[in-house]
């Protein structure tokens, strides 16, 4: 009797154990299925996000549009260190890898590698990596000469602009377009986003103040990409004798003007980061005064100061560095203001210029002749000297800016 009872209990225990294990296994399996489903759902979610977001492609990255135009052609390339693709391969190296027959490189201010000082004369030479000849488009040779274009069937232009009238890459663009038109050479412009987006502000250049830092009747901030600007030069017939270039723009893809865009490399030696690029147009006006914009420091175009401003908590001492071999006030203590942490500006700021003028110890020595070239008009200096308010100064720009905006509409590629 006892043995039967033991057997019965043992049997029931085993049944319960098997049932329990079965449920445990089922729970584990269900748990695994749930985990796999979550992973699958997550993958689907990421896939959905990725498919709805497409990275900005520059004109250089949009190579399926321009490579066919270069096949079997002898090619010249206008570029510098900013002419890279999204994989950080330089345009020149990329074209050579695709068996494009590059004949020459044409380099703007700061040179092909982008290390020369502002205004420094860069000599012609040879690229050490590729062995290609380099023609400098600065100093006395801002425009390619006919003999420099001999043997070239087509020219490619790829430079990163920052949206300011006095940033000289758009001046180089003008002269390249003119040379191409005069020598019957087609020009391809590989477009790039404007890091200052659609900001349009500042006085319109007056014709009598035309120079290499101001070629056309546009405001200081023009709110266009370099491709759009090329179309404006052509469409408004601003080239010599109203000639027009055989122009092809390779547009950016997935780009809208309101999108934030941080440059992958420095466009020039003294614009080291996005803050400097944001402040460049506003602080560059100081280059026409006795105030330093931080050349010879690591905060170029993010600070300003001079020995003639009142002592303050913030100071700096310029010393020679890349892009500034002989900086203003080399070795001298400068007092001023640090703008490295301020929010991104959305207009041409005059507050710092006006403040520095009002605080400088000898106002008669504040401005120099270069200021009018940068401003594009004598009126701005006169207004500041007379104590005209910033609001009134801005009001005086209104009519010119409205006319420019209307003209600009015809040449826009992006929303």
HUBELQUI-V954982 format. One record per pair of residues at least 6 apart in sequence whose ideal C-beta (glycine too) atoms are under 7 Angstrom apart, sorted by the first residue. I is the first residue (numbers start at 0). J is the second residue. D is the distance in Angstrom with one decimal. If there is no record, write none. Layout:
BEGIN
<<I,J,D> <I,J,D>>
END
This chain:
BEGIN
<<53,253,4.3> <54,253,6.5> <55,192,6.3> <55,251,6.1> <55,253,5.2> <55,254,4.8> <55,258,6.8> <55,260,6.7> <56,251,6.1> <56,252,4.1> <56,253,6.1> <57,189,6.9> <57,190,7.0> <57,191,4.9> <57,251,5.5> <58,189,3.3> <58,190,4.0> <58,191,6.4> <58,226,6.8> <58,249,3.9> <58,250,6.3> <58,251,6.0> <59,82,6.5> <59,84,5.2> <59,90,5.4> <59,157,5.6> <59,189,4.8> <60,84,5.3> <60,85,5.2> <61,249,5.3> <61,250,6.9> <61,252,5.9> <64,249,5.1> <65,187,5.6> <65,189,7.0> <65,249,5.0> <66,97,6.1> <68,153,7.0> <68,187,6.3> <68,247,7.0> <69,99,4.9> <69,153,6.6> <72,100,6.8> <72,152,4.3> <72,153,5.0> <73,100,5.3> <73,102,5.1> <73,150,5.8> <73,151,5.6> <73,152,4.7> <74,99,5.7> <74,100,6.0> <74,101,5.1> <74,102,6.4> <74,151,7.0> <74,153,5.7> <74,155,6.2> <75,102,5.8> <75,103,4.9> <75,105,6.2> <75,151,4.3> <75,154,4.6> <76,90,6.7> <76,91,5.9> <76,101,5.9> <76,104,5.4> <76,105,7.0> <76,155,4.9> <77,105,4.3> <77,154,6.5> <77,155,7.0> <77,156,4.5> <77,158,6.8> <77,175,5.5> <78,90,5.6> <78,91,6.7> <78,104,6.8> <78,157,4.6> <78,158,6.3> <79,106,5.8> <79,107,6.1> <79,109,6.6> <79,110,6.9> <79,111,5.6> <79,113,4.9> <79,158,6.3> <80,112,5.6> <80,113,3.9> <80,264,5.7> <81,158,6.1> <81,159,3.6> <81,264,5.7> <81,266,5.0> <82,89,6.2> <82,90,4.2> <82,157,4.1> <82,158,6.8> <83,89,5.4> <83,90,6.7> <83,263,6.4> <83,264,6.3> <84,90,6.8> <84,93,5.8> <90,157,5.3> <91,101,6.5> <91,104,6.4> <91,129,6.3> <94,101,5.8> <95,101,6.3> <95,129,6.5> <101,131,6.0> <102,150,5.8> <102,151,5.5> <103,131,6.6> <103,132,5.2> <103,134,5.8> <103,151,6.9> <104,111,5.9> <104,126,6.2> <104,131,5.3> <104,133,4.8> <105,134,4.9> <105,136,5.3> <105,143,6.2> <106,121,6.7> <106,133,5.5> <106,135,5.6> <106,136,6.4> <107,136,5.3> <107,137,6.3> <107,158,6.3> <107,167,6.8> <107,168,5.6> <107,171,4.3> <108,117,7.0> <108,137,4.8> <108,167,4.9> <109,115,4.8> <109,267,5.0> <109,268,6.2> <110,121,4.4> <111,126,6.5> <111,133,5.2> <113,265,6.8> <113,267,6.1> <113,268,6.4> <114,268,6.0> <114,321,5.9> <114,322,6.8> <115,121,5.1> <116,322,5.8> <116,323,6.2> <116,324,5.5> <117,269,6.7> <120,137,6.7> <120,138,3.8> <121,135,4.3> <121,137,5.5> <121,138,7.0> <122,135,6.2> <123,133,6.2> <123,134,5.5> <123,135,5.4> <124,133,5.0> <125,131,6.9> <125,132,5.7> <125,133,6.3> <126,133,5.7> <134,143,6.8> <134,147,5.4> <136,143,6.7> <136,171,5.4> <136,174,6.9> <141,171,6.9> <141,174,5.2> <141,211,6.6> <142,174,3.8> <142,177,6.3> <142,178,5.3> <143,175,6.5> <143,178,4.2> <145,182,5.7> <148,178,6.5> <148,182,5.1> <148,184,6.1> <151,184,6.2> <153,184,6.4> <153,185,5.0> <153,187,6.7> <154,175,6.7> <154,179,5.7> <154,184,5.6> <154,186,5.1> <155,187,4.9> <155,189,6.7> <156,172,6.5> <156,175,5.9> <156,186,6.2> <156,187,6.9> <156,188,4.7> <156,189,6.9> <157,189,4.2> <158,168,4.5> <158,225,6.7> <159,191,5.2> <159,262,6.1> <159,266,4.4> <160,166,6.2> <160,168,5.2> <160,169,5.8> <160,193,6.5> <160,225,4.3> <161,194,5.8> <161,195,6.3> <161,266,6.0> <161,270,6.9> <161,276,5.3> <161,279,6.0> <162,193,4.3> <162,194,6.8> <162,195,3.8> <162,198,6.8> <162,220,5.9> <162,221,6.2> <162,222,6.6> <163,219,6.1> <163,220,6.1> <163,279,6.1> <163,280,4.3> <163,283,7.0> <164,204,6.6> <164,213,5.6> <164,217,5.6> <164,218,6.8> <164,219,5.1> <164,221,6.3> <164,375,6.9> <165,212,4.0> <165,213,6.0> <165,283,6.1> <165,373,5.4> <167,211,6.0> <167,212,6.4> <169,225,6.5> <169,228,5.7> <170,211,5.1> <170,214,5.0> <172,225,6.5> <172,228,7.0> <172,229,6.0> <173,214,5.2> <173,232,5.9> <175,186,6.8> <176,186,6.1> <176,229,6.6> <176,232,5.9> <176,233,7.0> <176,238,6.0> <176,244,4.2> <177,238,4.6> <177,239,5.5> <179,186,4.4> <179,244,5.1> <180,238,5.8> <180,242,4.4> <180,243,6.1> <180,244,4.4> <181,242,6.8> <185,245,4.3> <185,247,6.8> <186,244,5.2> <186,245,6.5> <186,246,5.5> <187,247,4.8> <187,249,6.3> <188,225,6.6> <188,226,5.1> <188,229,4.9> <188,246,6.8> <188,248,5.2> <188,249,7.0> <189,249,5.0> <190,224,5.2> <190,225,6.3> <190,226,3.3> <190,248,5.8> <190,249,6.2> <190,250,5.2> <190,251,5.3> <191,224,6.5> <191,225,6.3> <191,251,6.8> <192,224,6.3> <192,251,5.9> <192,254,5.5> <192,260,4.2> <193,223,6.4> <193,224,5.0> <194,260,5.2> <194,262,5.8> <194,273,6.9> <194,276,5.1> <195,220,6.3> <195,277,7.0> <196,256,5.3> <196,257,6.2> <197,222,4.3> <197,256,4.3> <197,257,6.9> <198,220,4.7> <198,222,5.5> <198,345,6.1> <198,346,6.5> <199,218,6.0> <199,220,5.9> <199,221,6.5> <199,222,4.1> <199,400,6.2> <199,403,6.9> <199,404,6.1> <200,218,6.1> <200,219,6.7> <200,220,4.6> <200,346,4.8> <200,347,4.1> <201,218,4.3> <201,219,3.0> <201,220,5.6> <201,347,4.4> <201,396,6.6> <202,218,6.6> <202,219,6.9> <202,374,6.0> <202,375,5.8> <202,376,4.9> <202,378,6.8> <202,379,5.8> <202,396,5.4> <202,399,6.9> <203,216,5.7> <203,217,6.7> <203,218,5.5> <203,375,6.9> <203,399,3.8> <203,403,6.3> <204,213,4.7> <204,215,6.5> <204,216,5.2> <204,217,6.2> <204,375,3.4> <205,375,6.0> <205,376,5.0> <206,216,6.7> <208,371,5.9> <208,372,6.0> <208,375,5.3> <208,376,6.4> <210,372,4.8> <212,372,5.5> <212,373,6.1> <213,372,6.1> <213,375,4.9> <215,237,5.6> <217,403,6.1> <218,400,6.0> <218,403,5.9> <219,280,5.5> <219,347,5.5> <220,280,5.3> <220,347,5.6> <221,228,6.8> <223,407,6.6> <224,412,6.9> <224,413,7.0> <226,248,4.2> <226,250,6.4> <226,412,6.2> <227,410,5.1> <227,411,5.8> <227,412,5.4> <229,246,6.1> <229,248,6.5> <230,248,6.6> <230,410,4.2> <231,410,4.5> <232,238,6.6> <233,243,5.0> <233,244,5.7> <233,246,5.4> <234,409,6.3> <234,410,5.9> <236,243,6.6> <238,244,6.9> <248,412,6.9> <250,412,5.4> <254,413,5.8> <255,413,5.9> <255,414,5.0> <256,413,5.2> <256,414,6.4> <261,273,5.0> <262,276,6.8> <265,271,5.6> <268,321,5.5> <268,322,2.6> <269,294,5.8> <269,299,4.0> <269,300,6.3> <269,322,4.9> <269,323,6.7> <270,276,5.3> <270,279,6.1> <270,300,6.3> <271,299,6.2> <274,301,5.3> <274,339,6.0> <275,299,5.9> <275,300,4.1> <275,301,5.3> <277,343,5.0> <277,344,5.9> <278,300,5.4> <278,301,6.1> <278,338,6.1> <278,344,6.7> <279,300,5.1> <280,347,5.7> <281,344,6.5> <281,347,5.7> <281,348,4.1> <281,351,6.9> <282,292,4.8> <282,300,5.1> <282,303,6.0> <283,373,6.4> <284,352,5.5> <284,370,6.9> <284,373,5.6> <284,374,6.6> <285,292,5.0> <285,303,5.6> <285,352,6.7> <286,292,6.5> <286,369,6.4> <286,373,6.3> <287,366,6.4> <287,367,5.8> <287,369,4.2> <287,370,2.7> <287,373,4.8> <288,365,5.4> <288,366,5.6> <288,367,6.7> <288,370,6.3> <289,305,5.7> <289,307,6.3> <289,364,5.8> <289,365,5.8> <290,303,5.4> <290,304,6.8> <290,305,4.7> <290,355,5.4> <291,303,6.6> <291,304,5.9> <291,305,5.9> <291,317,6.0> <291,327,4.7> <291,328,5.3> <291,333,5.5> <292,299,6.7> <292,300,5.4> <292,303,5.5> <293,299,4.6> <293,300,6.3> <293,301,6.3> <293,302,4.3> <293,303,6.9> <293,315,6.8> <294,317,6.4> <294,323,4.1> <294,326,4.4> <294,327,6.4> <295,317,3.1> <295,318,5.3> <295,319,6.3> <295,320,5.9> <295,323,4.5> <295,326,2.8> <295,329,6.4> <296,302,6.9> <296,315,5.4> <296,317,5.9> <298,339,5.9> <301,338,5.5> <301,339,4.6> <302,315,6.2> <302,335,6.3> <302,336,6.8> <302,337,5.2> <302,338,6.3> <302,339,7.0> <303,335,4.8> <303,336,6.0> <303,351,6.2> <303,355,6.6> <304,314,6.8> <304,315,6.2> <304,333,3.7> <304,334,5.3> <304,335,2.3> <304,336,7.0> <305,328,6.7> <305,333,5.3> <305,335,6.7> <306,328,6.3> <306,331,5.4> <306,332,6.5> <306,333,5.9> <307,359,5.1> <307,360,4.6> <307,361,6.5> <308,334,4.8> <308,335,5.6> <308,355,6.4> <308,358,5.6> <308,359,6.1> <309,334,6.4> <309,358,5.8> <310,334,5.3> <311,334,4.9> <313,335,6.4> <313,336,6.1> <313,337,4.9> <314,332,5.6> <314,333,6.2> <314,334,5.0> <315,333,5.5> <316,330,6.4> <316,331,6.6> <316,332,5.4> <316,333,6.9> <317,326,4.0> <317,327,6.6> <317,328,5.3> <317,329,5.6> <317,333,6.9> <318,329,6.6> <318,330,6.6> <319,325,6.7> <319,326,6.5> <319,329,6.6> <336,351,6.6> <349,389,5.0> <349,392,6.4> <350,389,6.5> <352,383,7.0> <353,383,6.0> <353,389,6.3> <356,362,6.3> <356,365,5.4> <356,383,5.5> <359,365,5.1> <366,380,5.4> <370,380,5.6> <371,377,5.3> <371,380,6.5> <374,380,6.8> <382,392,5.1>>
END
